[in-house]
């Protein structure tokens, strides 16, 4: 499939994509809506990104503590971007 055909298909390319995990932190966790389901979905995305080789970054707000332990462990090679 040519690049032009791919553009028409509406599909994105892995090379043009990145997974961004934003502020999945301990102090925010208690007030997150549907927190358990949210963490499960984030973990699925993180594992999928690792399988397909999708670059991943995560952010942390400085005053909200570290990233949730399960996510941080899964992304141990990804340093958090402070904000």
Secondary structure, DSSP 8 states (H G I E B T S, - for coil): --HHHHHHHT---GGG--EEEE--BHHHHTT-TTHHHHHHHHHHHHHHHHHHT--EEEEE-GGG-SB-HHHHHHTTTS--EE-
